[in-house]
C-alpha cells in the first residue's frame, strides 16, 4: 500500500511549489539476505537494486559510501590545510542532485532513502547541540573581563545593525521586519561557539592567548545572539500577530526554562553529590539525563519553544566537568563526532544545487548583499577592537578571521530554513557558497598569521649554569598525580634552599580537559585559607603551602592549575616558563613502579607531553623517575611530612654521572648546588673511554674546566672510572646502585660514545637517554630516584 500527500508552499520569491511524497506501507527494513535476493532477482532489478529497497541495508551502504568518499576527498584537501568540514560538504555535493541530476544514485535512490539518511543526521545534530551545551561553561561569561565582554557583544550587535540597515535600504517594502529576515540577519552576524571551538581545536590553538580570547568572546557572542534572536522574534510576532501571542509564547518559554533550570538541574546536582569524590557516576544517572534530553524535544514542541533551543538549553543545565558532564561527553562524543555529524554535514551538502543560481530572485540578491556587508563589518569590528587594545596587527587579523569563521551551525540553520521552505533554493545556494568560502579561507589565514610558538624564540635563554650559586633559582614542578608531590619536594629539599640562595617554585598541576570545551588556567591565591570542596588541586596546593611554611624565607611557592587537552598541555608549561622566567623545569616520568618492580601506572599521555617539551625545551628540563619509596599518595588533609626522605635522614647520598656534553654540564651545575647542604653527600663519577675518544675541542675544554672545579671542592667526592664499552659501564653502575638515593645524569640524546656502545639497541625510552633508562630499570632495584637533565 502506498500513501501520497501533496501541498503548495510559498518560497522566498513568492512563487508556489508543489511537493509530493509517496511512502510504501508496510516499510521494508531488514532484507532476507543476499542469497534470497539473488534467487528472487527480477529482470529489471539486480541483487543490489533489490537490496536498496530495504531501509536497513540501504542506510548501511549509504554510510559506507559517504565515509569512503569523504576520506578520499580529505586525503587530498588536507595538504591544502582545508578542514574536514569542507570535505564532507563536497562529498554531499557529489552525491547530491548537482552530479546526479534527474538520475537515481546509490545514495539518492528515492526520496524515502534520502529522508532516512537525513533523519539519522538530524538526530546526530540534536546530540551535537546537547553536547555543545554540556561542554559550555556559562559561568565563564561572568568571569570574563570588560574587554572580552565588549568584543563578544559588539561583534554581534554592530554587524546585526549593519545587516538590517543594508537590507532595509535594498528593500522598501512596508512590511520589512519579518521572522524570516530577522532570523537570517541574526544568523549572518552571530558568533557560533561550537564552530570557533572546532577551528581552534583543529589548529591546536585552544591554549594560546588568542585562542582563550576567541573562546571567551565566542561564548558571550553565542549567548547574545540567542538572546537577540528570541527578542526579535517576539517583537516580530507582536507586530504581525498581536502582543497576546507574544505574552503566550513568553509564558510557554518561561515554563520550559523553569522546568530545565529549577527542576532538572537540581536533580543533576543531586546526582553529582551522590557520586564519591573522584569516582565514576552511575550509569543509571546517565540514562536518566539522556532520556530527559530526548524528551525535551517533545516538551519544547508542546510549549512552542524554538526546537533548536531545547537540546542546547538542556545541555547548559548539565553541571560541566566531572563527574556528570565529562561522563556524558566521553560516552556520546565519539559516536556523535565520528558517525552522526559527518552524515549530517554530508546530507547538508546533498541539498546544494548551484543550477538554481541561473534564475535567482530579487530577495536572494538582496540577502546576499546583506550577508556580504555583514561579514565585512563583523571582520572589521573583530579586527579593530583588539588592535585598539594594543594587540599586534597580525594577531588582531588572525582574531578577526577566527570570529568570522563559519561552519556546521550556520550550515544547519540554512538547511533547516531550506527544508521548511523559509528560503528558496537559489537563496540557499548563495548562502552556502559564503559558508564554504569563509570556512575554507579562515583556517589557512589564521594558521599563517598566528604562531604562538614564535614568542618562545624571543625568550631569553636561561639555565641552571647561568644562575650564580647565591642567586634565586626559579623552578617549575609539574604534578599529574598526588604521588608526584613527595618526589618533587624531595628534590627541592636537596637543592639547598636558604635565605641567601632561595628557590622560587611554581607548581603546575596538569589536569586533562574533560566534559568542557574551554581550557582553564588558574592561579591559586594564598589568601584563600580554606579552599572550597569544588576547587581544583586543593591537595596539591595545601601540600606545597606546608612546604613553604617549613622553609620560610628560603622557598616561595606559587600554585597554578592547567585544565587543558593532553596534546596542548606543553603550551601551558611553556607559557608559564616564560611568565615566571624559569631556569629549571621538573617533569615526572610517565611510568611508576611498585616496590616489587611491577608497573603501578603508565600514562602515554604524560610520555607524549614530556617528549613535546624535550623537542623544544623552553629552559633546562629534568625528567624525574621516582624511587619505589614514593608509592604512597598524600591524603586530602594529611600532608605526610614524614615521607620526605631528606628531612628525616642524616645523610642524603647523590651520584652525578658525568660523560661530557651540554646535558652533563647542566646536570653537574644542579648537583653542585645541592652539595652545599651539609646533609647531602655528592659523588661525581666520570666515565672515561679507555681508547681516548674525545669530543670537539670546545666541549673537551669545558669538560676539563668543570671537572677541575669539582676536584678542588672538598665537599664533593670525585671518582674517575675508565671503561671500554657499554657492558662495562652497565656492570659498574649495577655495583654502585644501592649506595645512592638519587642519581643525576644528562640525557645525552643521540650521542654515540664508547662508554655506551652496545646499549642503544636496548633503549626503549628516548626521553630519558641510555644511562637514565639503565638506572631506572627494575633490574637495578629501583629504590633510588633518577633525575635526567636536558639543557635548553
C-alpha positions as CSV (number, residue, x, y, z in Angstrom):
1,X,0.0,0.0,0.0
2,X,1.3,3.5,-0.8
3,X,0.4,6.8,0.8
4,X,0.9,10.1,-1.0
5,X,0.5,13.7,0.0
6,X,1.0,16.9,-1.8
7,X,0.7,20.6,-1.0
8,X,1.6,24.1,-2.0
9,X,4.1,26.3,-0.2
10,X,5.3,29.9,-0.5
11,X,9.0,30.3,-1.1
12,X,11.3,33.3,-0.7
13,X,10.4,34.5,-4.2
14,X,6.6,34.3,-3.5
15,X,6.2,31.5,-6.0
16,X,4.2,28.4,-5.5
17,X,5.9,25.0,-5.4
18,X,4.2,21.7,-5.1
19,X,5.8,18.8,-3.2
20,X,4.5,15.2,-3.4
21,X,5.8,12.5,-1.0
22,X,5.0,8.8,-1.5
23,X,5.5,6.2,1.2
24,X,5.1,2.5,1.0
25,X,3.4,0.5,3.8
26,X,4.5,-1.7,5.4
27,X,8.0,-0.4,5.1
28,X,10.8,-2.8,4.2
29,X,13.5,-2.6,6.9
30,X,15.5,-5.8,7.1
31,X,16.5,-7.8,3.9
32,X,16.0,-11.6,3.7
33,X,19.7,-11.9,2.8
34,X,21.8,-11.8,-0.3
35,X,21.2,-15.4,-1.3
36,X,17.4,-14.9,-1.1
37,X,17.7,-11.7,-3.1
38,X,19.9,-13.4,-5.7
39,X,17.4,-16.2,-6.3
40,X,14.5,-13.8,-6.4
41,X,16.0,-11.0,-8.6
42,X,13.9,-9.9,-11.5
43,X,14.7,-8.9,-15.0
44,X,14.7,-5.1,-14.3
45,X,16.4,-5.2,-10.9
46,X,19.6,-6.8,-9.9
47,X,20.6,-8.0,-6.4
48,X,21.9,-4.6,-5.4
49,X,18.8,-2.9,-6.7
50,X,16.5,-5.2,-4.6
51,X,18.8,-4.8,-1.6
52,X,18.4,-1.0,-1.8
53,X,14.6,-1.3,-1.3
54,X,15.3,-2.2,2.3
55,X,16.0,0.7,4.5
56,X,18.4,-1.1,6.9
57,X,21.0,-2.3,4.3
58,X,20.5,0.8,2.3
59,X,21.4,3.0,5.2
60,X,24.5,1.0,5.9
61,X,25.6,1.2,2.3
62,X,24.9,5.0,2.2
63,X,27.1,5.4,5.3
64,X,30.0,3.4,3.9
65,X,29.9,5.3,0.6
66,X,29.7,8.6,2.4
67,X,32.6,7.9,4.7
68,X,34.8,6.5,1.9
69,X,34.2,9.5,-0.4
70,X,34.7,12.0,2.5
71,X,38.1,10.4,3.5
72,X,39.2,10.2,-0.2
73,X,38.5,13.9,-0.7
74,X,40.1,14.9,2.6
75,X,43.2,12.9,1.8
76,X,43.8,15.5,-1.0
77,X,42.4,18.6,0.6
78,X,44.3,18.2,3.9
79,X,47.5,19.1,2.1
80,X,45.9,22.5,1.3
81,X,45.1,22.8,5.1
82,X,41.3,22.7,4.5
83,X,39.2,21.4,7.3
84,X,37.2,18.1,7.3
85,X,34.0,20.1,7.2
86,X,34.8,21.2,3.6
87,X,35.5,17.6,2.5
88,X,32.2,16.5,4.0
89,X,30.3,19.3,2.2
90,X,32.0,18.4,-1.1
91,X,31.1,14.7,-0.7
92,X,27.5,15.7,-0.2
93,X,27.5,17.8,-3.3
94,X,29.0,15.0,-5.3
95,X,26.3,12.6,-4.1
96,X,23.5,15.1,-4.4
97,X,21.5,16.5,-7.3
98,X,24.3,18.5,-8.8
99,X,26.0,15.4,-10.2
100,X,23.1,13.0,-10.4
101,X,20.6,15.5,-11.9
102,X,17.5,13.6,-12.8
103,X,19.2,10.3,-12.1
104,X,19.0,7.8,-9.3
105,X,22.3,7.2,-7.5
106,X,23.3,4.8,-4.8
107,X,22.6,7.4,-2.2
108,X,19.6,9.2,-3.7
109,X,17.8,6.1,-5.0
110,X,14.5,7.5,-3.7
111,X,13.1,10.4,-1.6
112,X,12.5,7.9,1.2
113,X,16.2,6.8,1.2
114,X,17.3,10.4,1.5
115,X,14.8,11.0,4.3
116,X,16.1,8.1,6.3
117,X,19.7,9.3,6.0
118,X,18.7,12.9,6.7
119,X,16.8,11.8,9.8
120,X,19.8,10.0,11.2
121,X,21.9,13.1,10.6
122,X,19.3,15.4,12.2
123,X,19.3,13.2,15.3
124,X,23.0,13.5,15.4
125,X,22.8,17.3,15.2
126,X,20.4,17.4,18.2
127,X,23.0,15.4,20.1
128,X,25.7,17.8,18.9
129,X,23.8,20.8,20.3
130,X,23.2,18.9,23.5
131,X,26.9,18.2,23.9
132,X,27.8,21.7,23.0
133,X,25.7,22.9,25.9
134,X,27.2,20.4,28.2
135,X,30.7,21.5,27.4
136,X,29.9,25.2,27.8
137,X,30.8,27.0,31.0
138,X,28.3,29.8,31.3
139,X,29.9,31.0,34.4
140,X,32.9,32.0,32.2
141,X,30.8,35.0,31.0
142,X,30.7,36.4,34.5
143,X,34.5,35.8,34.9
144,X,35.4,37.5,31.6
145,X,36.9,40.9,31.7
146,X,35.2,44.0,30.4
147,X,37.2,44.0,27.2
148,X,36.2,40.4,26.4
149,X,32.5,41.2,27.1
150,X,32.8,44.3,24.9
151,X,34.3,42.2,22.0
152,X,31.7,39.5,22.3
153,X,28.7,41.9,22.3
154,X,29.9,44.3,19.7
155,X,31.0,41.6,17.2
156,X,27.3,40.5,17.1
157,X,25.3,43.7,17.6
158,X,27.2,46.0,15.2
159,X,27.1,43.5,12.3
160,X,23.4,42.9,13.0
161,X,22.5,46.6,12.8
162,X,24.6,46.9,9.6
163,X,22.7,43.9,8.1
164,X,19.2,45.3,8.9
165,X,20.1,48.8,7.6
166,X,21.5,47.3,4.4
167,X,18.5,45.0,3.8
168,X,16.1,47.9,4.5
169,X,17.9,50.2,2.1
170,X,17.7,47.5,-0.6
171,X,14.0,46.7,0.1
172,X,11.5,49.5,0.7
173,X,8.5,47.2,1.5
174,X,6.2,48.4,4.2
175,X,6.3,45.0,6.0
176,X,10.0,44.6,6.2
177,X,10.7,43.1,9.6
178,X,9.5,39.5,9.2
179,X,10.6,36.4,11.1
180,X,12.5,35.2,8.0
181,X,14.5,38.4,7.6
182,X,15.3,38.7,11.3
183,X,16.4,35.0,11.5
184,X,18.7,35.5,8.5
185,X,20.1,38.7,9.9
186,X,21.0,37.1,13.3
187,X,22.4,34.1,11.5
188,X,24.7,36.3,9.4
189,X,26.0,38.2,12.4
190,X,26.1,35.5,15.1
191,X,29.2,34.1,16.5
192,X,29.0,30.3,16.9
193,X,30.8,28.9,19.9
194,X,30.9,25.3,18.7
195,X,32.3,26.5,15.3
196,X,35.0,28.6,16.9
197,X,36.0,25.8,19.3
198,X,36.2,23.4,16.4
199,X,38.5,25.7,14.5
200,X,40.8,26.4,17.4
201,X,40.9,22.7,18.3
202,X,41.9,21.7,14.7
203,X,44.6,24.4,14.7
204,X,45.8,23.4,18.2
205,X,45.3,27.0,19.5
206,X,42.9,26.3,22.4
207,X,45.6,27.0,24.9
208,X,47.1,30.0,23.2
209,X,46.4,33.6,24.3
210,X,44.4,34.3,21.1
211,X,42.6,31.0,21.5
212,X,41.4,31.8,25.0
213,X,40.3,35.3,23.9
214,X,38.4,33.8,21.0
215,X,36.7,31.2,23.1
216,X,35.6,33.7,25.7
217,X,34.4,36.2,23.1
218,X,32.6,33.4,21.1
219,X,30.8,32.2,24.3
220,X,29.5,35.7,25.0
221,X,28.6,36.2,21.4
222,X,26.7,33.0,21.3
223,X,24.6,34.0,24.3
224,X,24.0,37.5,22.9
225,X,22.9,36.1,19.5
226,X,20.4,33.6,21.1
227,X,19.0,36.4,23.3
228,X,18.7,38.8,20.3
229,X,17.1,36.1,18.2
230,X,14.5,35.4,20.9
231,X,13.7,39.1,21.5
232,X,13.5,39.9,17.8
233,X,11.1,37.0,17.1
234,X,8.8,38.1,19.9
235,X,8.8,41.6,18.6
236,X,8.0,40.5,15.0
237,X,5.3,38.2,16.3
238,X,3.8,41.1,18.2
239,X,3.8,43.3,15.1
240,X,2.3,40.5,12.9
241,X,0.0,38.6,15.2
242,X,-0.6,40.8,18.2
243,X,1.0,41.1,21.6
244,X,-1.2,38.4,23.1
245,X,0.7,35.8,21.1
246,X,3.9,37.2,22.4
247,X,2.7,37.0,26.0
248,X,1.6,33.5,25.4
249,X,4.9,32.5,23.8
250,X,6.9,34.2,26.6
251,X,4.8,32.2,29.2
252,X,5.5,28.9,27.5
253,X,9.2,29.7,27.3
254,X,9.3,30.6,30.9
255,X,7.6,27.3,31.9
256,X,10.2,25.4,29.8
257,X,13.1,27.4,31.4
258,X,11.8,26.9,34.9
259,X,11.5,23.1,34.3
260,X,15.0,22.8,33.0
261,X,16.8,25.2,35.3
262,X,14.9,24.9,38.6
263,X,13.9,21.2,38.5
264,X,16.1,19.3,36.1
265,X,19.4,21.0,37.1
266,X,18.9,20.5,40.8
267,X,18.2,16.8,40.1
268,X,21.5,16.5,38.2
269,X,23.4,18.3,41.0
270,X,22.0,15.8,43.4
271,X,23.4,13.0,41.2
272,X,26.8,14.7,41.4
273,X,26.6,14.9,45.2
274,X,25.7,11.3,45.4
275,X,28.9,10.3,43.4
276,X,32.0,9.8,45.6
277,X,34.8,12.3,45.0
278,X,37.0,11.1,42.2
279,X,34.6,8.2,41.4
280,X,32.5,7.5,38.3
281,X,28.9,8.4,38.1
282,X,26.3,5.6,37.9
283,X,25.2,4.5,34.5
284,X,21.5,4.8,35.6
285,X,22.1,8.5,36.2
286,X,23.5,8.9,32.7
287,X,20.5,7.1,31.2
288,X,18.1,9.5,33.1
289,X,19.9,12.5,31.7
290,X,20.0,11.2,28.2
291,X,16.3,10.3,28.5
292,X,15.5,13.8,29.7
293,X,17.3,15.2,26.7
294,X,15.3,13.1,24.3
295,X,12.0,14.1,26.0
296,X,13.0,17.8,25.9
297,X,12.5,17.8,22.2
298,X,8.8,16.9,22.5
299,X,8.3,19.2,25.5
300,X,9.7,22.1,23.6
301,X,7.3,21.3,20.7
302,X,4.3,21.3,23.1
303,X,5.4,24.6,24.7
304,X,6.1,26.2,21.3
305,X,9.8,26.7,22.1
306,X,12.2,27.0,19.1
307,X,13.2,23.4,18.5
308,X,16.9,24.0,18.3
309,X,16.9,25.7,21.7
310,X,15.6,22.6,23.5
311,X,18.7,20.3,23.4
312,X,21.1,23.3,23.9
313,X,19.3,24.6,27.0
314,X,19.2,21.1,28.5
315,X,22.9,20.7,27.8
316,X,23.6,24.1,29.5
317,X,21.8,22.9,32.6
318,X,24.1,19.9,33.0
319,X,26.9,20.6,35.5
320,X,30.0,20.8,33.4
321,X,33.2,18.8,34.1
322,X,33.5,15.6,36.1
323,X,31.7,13.5,37.1
324,X,28.5,14.0,35.1
325,X,29.5,16.3,32.2
326,X,32.7,14.5,31.5
327,X,31.0,11.1,31.6
328,X,28.3,12.3,29.1
329,X,31.0,13.7,26.7
330,X,33.2,10.6,26.9
331,X,30.3,8.3,26.1
332,X,28.4,10.3,23.5
333,X,31.1,12.4,21.7
334,X,32.8,9.5,19.9
335,X,29.6,8.3,18.1
336,X,28.3,11.9,17.6
337,X,31.6,13.3,16.2
338,X,32.6,10.2,14.4
339,X,29.3,8.9,13.0
340,X,26.4,11.2,13.2
341,X,27.9,14.6,12.4
342,X,29.8,13.5,9.2
343,X,26.5,12.1,8.0
344,X,24.6,15.3,8.9
345,X,27.1,17.6,7.1
346,X,27.1,15.4,4.1
347,X,23.3,15.5,3.9
348,X,23.5,19.3,4.1
349,X,25.9,19.2,1.1
350,X,23.4,17.0,-0.8
351,X,20.9,19.8,-0.6
352,X,23.1,22.2,-2.6
353,X,22.3,22.7,-6.2
354,X,24.1,25.6,-8.0
355,X,21.9,25.3,-11.1
356,X,19.3,27.5,-9.3
357,X,21.7,30.4,-9.5
358,X,20.8,30.8,-13.1
359,X,17.5,32.3,-12.3
360,X,17.8,33.9,-8.9
361,X,15.2,36.2,-7.4
362,X,15.4,39.7,-6.1
363,X,15.1,38.5,-2.5
364,X,18.1,36.2,-2.8
365,X,20.1,39.0,-4.4
366,X,19.3,41.5,-1.6
367,X,20.1,38.9,1.1
368,X,23.4,38.0,-0.4
369,X,24.4,41.7,-0.5
370,X,23.3,42.0,3.1
371,X,25.3,38.9,4.1
372,X,28.4,40.1,2.4
373,X,28.2,43.5,4.1
374,X,27.5,41.9,7.5
375,X,30.6,39.7,7.2
376,X,32.8,42.6,6.2
377,X,31.5,44.7,9.2
378,X,32.0,41.7,11.5
379,X,35.6,41.3,10.3
380,X,36.3,45.0,10.8
381,X,34.9,45.1,14.3
382,X,36.7,41.9,15.3
383,X,39.9,43.4,14.0
384,X,39.6,47.0,15.3
385,X,38.7,46.2,18.9
386,X,41.7,44.0,19.8
387,X,44.0,46.3,17.7
388,X,42.9,49.3,19.7
389,X,43.7,47.4,22.9
390,X,47.4,47.1,21.8
391,X,47.2,43.6,20.3
392,X,49.7,43.3,17.4
393,X,48.3,43.7,14.0
394,X,49.0,40.1,12.8
395,X,47.3,38.7,15.9
396,X,44.4,41.1,15.5
397,X,43.9,40.0,11.9
398,X,44.1,36.3,13.0
399,X,41.5,37.0,15.7
400,X,39.2,38.7,13.2
401,X,39.3,35.6,11.0
402,X,38.6,33.4,14.0
403,X,35.5,35.4,14.9
404,X,34.4,35.4,11.2
405,X,34.6,31.7,10.7
406,X,31.5,29.7,9.6
407,X,30.8,26.0,9.9
408,X,28.3,23.4,10.8
409,X,26.0,25.6,12.9
410,X,25.4,28.1,10.1
411,X,25.1,25.2,7.5
412,X,22.5,23.5,9.8
413,X,20.5,26.8,10.1
414,X,20.4,27.4,6.4
415,X,19.5,23.7,5.7
416,X,16.7,23.9,8.2
417,X,15.3,27.0,6.6
418,X,15.6,25.4,3.2
419,X,13.7,22.2,4.3
420,X,10.9,24.3,5.8
421,X,10.8,26.4,2.6
422,X,11.6,29.6,4.5
423,X,14.3,30.4,1.9
424,X,14.3,29.3,-1.7
425,X,16.8,27.1,-3.5
426,X,18.6,30.0,-5.1
427,X,19.0,31.7,-1.8
428,X,20.2,28.5,-0.2
429,X,22.8,28.1,-2.9
430,X,24.1,31.7,-2.4
431,X,24.5,31.4,1.4
432,X,26.2,28.0,1.2
433,X,28.8,29.5,-1.1
434,X,29.5,32.1,1.5
435,X,29.8,29.5,4.2
436,X,32.1,27.3,2.1
437,X,34.4,30.2,1.1
438,X,34.8,31.5,4.7
439,X,35.2,28.0,6.2
440,X,38.0,27.3,3.6
441,X,39.9,30.6,3.9
442,X,39.7,31.3,7.6
443,X,41.8,28.3,8.9
444,X,44.5,28.9,6.4
445,X,44.9,32.6,7.2
446,X,44.7,32.1,10.9
447,X,47.5,29.5,10.7
448,X,49.5,31.8,8.5
449,X,49.1,34.9,10.6
450,X,49.4,33.5,14.2
451,X,52.1,31.2,15.5
452,X,52.1,31.0,19.3
453,X,55.5,29.2,19.3
454,X,57.2,32.2,17.8
455,X,57.3,34.0,21.1
456,X,59.4,31.1,22.5
457,X,62.2,32.2,20.1
458,X,62.3,35.6,21.7
459,X,62.5,34.2,25.2
460,X,65.8,35.0,27.0
461,X,67.8,31.8,27.3
462,X,68.3,30.9,31.0
463,X,69.6,27.7,32.6
464,X,71.0,26.5,35.9
465,X,74.5,27.2,34.8
466,X,73.5,30.9,34.2
467,X,72.4,31.2,37.8
468,X,75.0,32.0,40.4
469,X,75.0,29.9,43.5
470,X,73.7,32.8,45.6
471,X,71.1,33.8,43.0
472,X,67.4,32.9,43.3
473,X,66.8,29.6,41.4
474,X,63.4,29.7,39.6
475,X,61.9,26.2,39.3
476,X,58.6,24.8,37.9
477,X,57.4,21.5,39.2
478,X,54.7,19.7,37.2
479,X,52.2,17.5,39.0
480,X,50.0,14.8,37.3
481,X,49.0,12.7,40.3
482,X,49.3,13.4,44.1
483,X,52.2,10.9,44.4
484,X,54.4,13.3,42.4
485,X,54.3,15.8,45.2
486,X,56.6,14.0,47.6
487,X,59.2,13.3,45.0
488,X,59.4,16.9,43.8
489,X,59.6,18.2,47.4
490,X,62.4,15.7,48.0
491,X,64.4,17.2,45.0
492,X,63.7,20.7,46.2
493,X,64.9,19.9,49.7
494,X,68.1,18.5,48.2
495,X,68.6,21.8,46.1
496,X,69.7,23.5,49.3
497,X,67.2,26.4,49.6
498,X,68.4,29.1,52.0
499,X,67.6,32.8,52.6
500,X,70.9,33.7,50.9
501,X,70.2,31.3,47.9
502,X,66.4,31.0,47.7
503,X,64.2,29.0,45.4
504,X,61.2,30.5,43.6
505,X,58.9,27.5,43.0
506,X,55.9,27.5,40.6
507,X,53.8,24.4,41.0
508,X,51.7,23.5,37.9
509,X,49.0,20.9,38.4
510,X,48.1,19.4,35.0
511,X,44.6,18.1,34.6
512,X,43.1,16.6,31.4
513,X,40.2,18.7,30.0
514,X,37.1,16.5,30.2
515,X,33.5,17.4,29.9
516,X,34.0,21.1,29.0
517,X,35.1,23.0,25.9
518,X,37.1,25.8,27.4
519,X,40.6,25.2,28.8
520,X,41.3,26.7,32.3
521,X,44.4,28.2,33.7
522,X,44.0,29.1,37.4
523,X,46.4,31.0,39.6
524,X,45.7,30.0,43.2
525,X,45.6,32.8,45.7
526,X,47.3,32.2,49.1
527,X,44.8,34.5,50.8
528,X,42.2,31.7,50.5
529,X,42.7,29.9,53.8
530,X,40.2,27.0,53.1
531,X,39.7,26.1,49.5
532,X,36.2,25.0,48.7
533,X,35.4,21.4,48.0
534,X,35.0,22.1,44.3
535,X,38.3,23.9,43.9
536,X,41.0,22.4,41.7
537,X,44.2,21.0,43.1
538,X,43.3,21.5,46.7
539,X,45.5,18.7,48.0
540,X,48.5,19.8,45.9
541,X,48.2,23.5,46.9
542,X,47.9,22.6,50.6
543,X,51.0,20.3,50.5
544,X,53.2,22.9,48.9
545,X,52.0,25.7,51.1
546,X,53.0,23.5,54.0
547,X,56.4,23.0,52.4
548,X,56.8,26.8,52.0
549,X,56.0,27.3,55.7
550,X,58.6,24.7,56.7
551,X,61.2,26.6,54.6
552,X,60.0,30.2,55.3
553,X,62.2,32.7,53.7
554,X,64.1,30.1,51.6
555,X,61.3,29.0,49.4
556,X,58.5,31.0,47.8
557,X,55.6,29.0,46.2
558,X,53.1,29.9,43.5
559,X,50.5,27.3,42.6
560,X,48.8,27.0,39.3
561,X,46.3,24.6,37.7
562,X,46.0,24.0,33.9
563,X,42.9,22.1,32.7
564,X,43.6,21.5,29.0
565,X,43.6,18.9,26.3
566,X,46.6,16.5,26.7
567,X,48.1,17.4,23.3
568,X,48.2,21.1,24.2
569,X,49.5,20.9,27.8
570,X,53.0,21.7,26.7
571,X,51.8,25.1,25.6
572,X,50.6,25.8,29.2
573,X,54.0,24.7,30.5
574,X,56.0,26.9,28.0
575,X,53.8,29.9,28.7
576,X,54.4,29.6,32.5
577,X,58.1,29.1,31.9
578,X,58.3,32.5,30.1
579,X,56.0,34.3,32.5
580,X,58.0,33.2,35.6
581,X,61.5,33.5,33.9
582,X,62.1,29.9,34.9
583,X,65.6,28.2,34.8
584,X,64.7,24.6,35.6
585,X,61.6,22.6,34.8
586,X,60.8,19.3,36.6
587,X,58.6,16.8,34.8
588,X,57.5,13.4,36.3
589,X,58.3,10.3,34.3
590,X,55.3,8.6,32.7
591,X,55.9,5.2,34.4
592,X,55.7,4.4,38.1
593,X,56.5,1.1,39.8
594,X,55.5,-0.8,42.9
595,X,58.1,-2.0,45.5
596,X,58.3,-5.4,43.8
597,X,59.3,-3.8,40.5
598,X,55.9,-4.3,38.7
599,X,54.4,-1.4,36.9
600,X,52.0,0.6,39.0
601,X,50.9,3.0,36.3
602,X,51.9,4.0,32.8
603,X,50.5,7.1,31.1
604,X,51.3,7.5,27.5
605,X,49.8,11.0,27.6
606,X,52.5,12.1,30.0
607,X,55.1,10.4,27.9
608,X,54.0,12.4,24.8
609,X,53.9,15.6,26.9
610,X,57.5,15.1,28.1
611,X,58.7,14.3,24.5
612,X,57.0,17.5,23.2
613,X,58.8,19.6,25.9
614,X,62.1,17.9,25.2
615,X,61.9,18.6,21.4
616,X,61.9,22.4,22.1
617,X,62.8,22.9,25.7
618,X,61.9,26.4,26.9
619,X,64.5,26.1,29.7
620,X,66.6,23.3,31.3
621,X,64.4,20.3,31.8
622,X,64.6,17.5,34.3
623,X,62.7,14.2,34.0
624,X,62.2,12.7,37.4
625,X,61.9,9.0,37.8
626,X,60.5,8.3,41.2
627,X,62.0,5.7,43.5
628,X,59.9,2.9,44.8
629,X,59.7,4.5,48.3
630,X,57.4,7.2,46.8
631,X,54.5,4.9,46.0
632,X,52.2,6.3,48.7
633,X,49.8,9.1,47.9
634,X,49.0,12.1,50.1
635,X,45.7,12.5,51.8
636,X,43.4,15.4,51.3
637,X,44.2,16.8,54.8
638,X,47.2,14.8,55.9
639,X,50.3,16.1,54.3
640,X,52.5,13.2,55.4
641,X,55.6,15.3,56.1
642,X,57.3,12.2,57.4
643,X,57.5,10.9,53.8
644,X,60.1,13.5,52.8
645,X,63.2,11.3,53.0
646,X,65.7,14.2,53.1
647,X,64.0,15.8,56.1
648,X,64.3,12.6,58.1
649,X,67.7,11.2,57.1
650,X,71.1,12.3,58.4
651,X,72.8,11.9,55.0
652,X,71.3,12.1,51.6
653,X,73.6,10.4,49.0
654,X,73.6,11.7,45.5
655,X,75.6,10.4,42.5
656,X,76.2,12.5,39.4
657,X,77.2,10.5,36.3
658,X,79.5,12.6,34.0
659,X,80.5,11.7,30.5
660,X,80.7,15.2,28.9
661,X,78.5,17.4,26.9
662,X,76.0,20.2,27.5
663,X,73.4,18.0,29.2
664,X,76.0,16.8,31.7
665,X,77.2,20.3,32.3
666,X,73.7,21.3,33.3
667,X,73.3,18.2,35.5
668,X,76.6,18.9,37.2
669,X,75.6,22.5,37.9
670,X,72.4,21.3,39.7
671,X,74.4,18.7,41.6
672,X,76.9,21.2,42.8
673,X,74.1,23.4,44.1
674,X,72.7,20.5,46.1
675,X,76.1,19.7,47.5
676,X,76.2,22.8,49.7
677,X,73.7,21.2,52.1
678,X,75.6,19.6,54.9
679,X,73.2,16.6,54.9
680,X,73.9,15.9,51.2
681,X,76.9,13.8,50.2
682,X,77.6,14.3,46.5
683,X,79.8,11.9,44.4
684,X,80.7,12.9,40.8
685,X,81.6,9.8,38.8
686,X,83.3,10.4,35.4
687,X,83.2,7.6,32.9
688,X,86.2,7.9,30.7
689,X,86.8,6.0,27.5
690,X,89.9,3.7,27.5
691,X,90.6,4.4,23.8
692,X,90.9,8.1,24.5
693,X,87.9,9.1,22.3
694,X,87.3,12.9,22.7
695,X,84.5,15.3,21.7
696,X,85.2,18.5,19.8
697,X,87.8,20.9,21.3
698,X,85.2,23.3,22.8
699,X,83.3,20.6,24.7
700,X,86.6,19.0,25.9
701,X,87.9,22.3,27.3
702,X,84.6,22.9,29.1
703,X,84.6,19.3,30.5
704,X,88.1,19.8,31.9
705,X,87.3,23.1,33.5
706,X,84.1,21.8,35.2
707,X,85.9,18.7,36.5
708,X,88.8,20.8,37.7
709,X,86.4,22.8,39.9
710,X,84.8,19.5,41.1
711,X,88.2,18.1,42.2
712,X,89.0,21.3,44.1
713,X,85.8,21.2,46.0
714,X,86.4,19.3,49.3
715,X,82.8,18.6,49.8
716,X,82.5,16.6,46.6
717,X,83.8,13.1,46.1
718,X,85.3,12.6,42.6
719,X,85.7,9.2,41.0
720,X,87.1,8.6,37.6
721,X,86.2,5.2,36.0
722,X,87.7,4.1,32.8
723,X,85.5,1.8,30.6
724,X,85.9,0.4,27.2
725,X,82.3,-0.2,26.2
726,X,78.7,-0.1,27.3
727,X,78.5,-3.5,29.1
728,X,81.4,-2.5,31.3
729,X,79.6,0.8,32.2
730,X,76.5,-1.3,32.9
731,X,78.4,-3.6,35.3
732,X,79.9,-0.7,37.2
733,X,76.6,1.1,37.6
734,X,75.0,-2.1,38.9
735,X,77.7,-2.4,41.5
736,X,77.1,1.1,43.0
737,X,73.3,1.5,42.6
738,X,72.5,0.6,46.2
739,X,74.9,3.2,47.5
740,X,72.9,6.3,46.5
741,X,69.4,7.6,46.9
742,X,69.4,9.9,43.9
743,X,71.2,9.7,40.5
744,X,71.6,12.9,38.4
745,X,72.5,12.2,34.7
746,X,72.5,14.1,31.4
747,X,70.0,12.9,28.8
748,X,72.7,12.8,26.1
749,X,70.2,12.1,23.3
750,X,71.6,10.6,20.1
751,X,75.2,10.8,21.4
752,X,77.5,8.0,20.3
753,X,80.2,7.3,22.9
754,X,82.5,4.4,23.6
755,X,81.1,4.4,27.2
756,X,77.6,3.4,25.9
757,X,78.5,1.3,22.9
758,X,76.2,-1.7,22.7
759,X,73.5,-0.3,24.9
760,X,71.5,1.7,22.3
761,X,69.9,-1.5,20.9
762,X,68.1,-2.0,24.3
763,X,66.9,1.6,24.6
764,X,63.1,1.9,25.0
765,X,62.6,5.4,26.3
766,X,64.4,8.1,24.3
767,X,63.1,10.9,26.7
768,X,65.5,9.7,29.5
769,X,68.5,8.6,27.5
770,X,70.6,5.5,27.7
771,X,72.1,5.9,31.2
772,X,68.9,7.3,32.7
773,X,67.0,4.2,31.4
774,X,69.6,1.8,32.8
775,X,69.3,3.4,36.2
776,X,65.5,3.4,36.1
777,X,65.3,-0.3,35.2
778,X,63.7,-2.6,37.7
779,X,66.9,-4.8,37.3
780,X,68.7,-2.1,39.3
781,X,66.4,-2.5,42.3
782,X,64.5,0.7,41.7
783,X,64.8,2.0,45.3
784,X,66.6,5.2,44.1
785,X,65.3,8.1,42.2
786,X,66.8,9.3,38.9
787,X,66.8,12.9,37.6
788,X,67.6,13.1,33.8
789,X,68.6,16.7,32.8
790,X,68.3,18.2,29.3
791,X,69.8,21.6,28.6
792,X,67.8,24.4,26.9
